[in-house]
């Protein structure tokens, strides 16, 4: 896999999307973009509450 910017999301040609956190090494893979956004928001609330409040 090629390097990508933290926080970017990648669609690999299938219906799978991936996203990394801009604040830490967390990343997630999901079947849909809405599911991925939900996972990312949950991560921000739990691990980076100040950043989550700014979004």
Secondary structure by P-SEA (a helix, b strand, c coil): cccccccccccccccbbbbbbcccccccccccaaaaaaaaaaaaacccaaaaaac
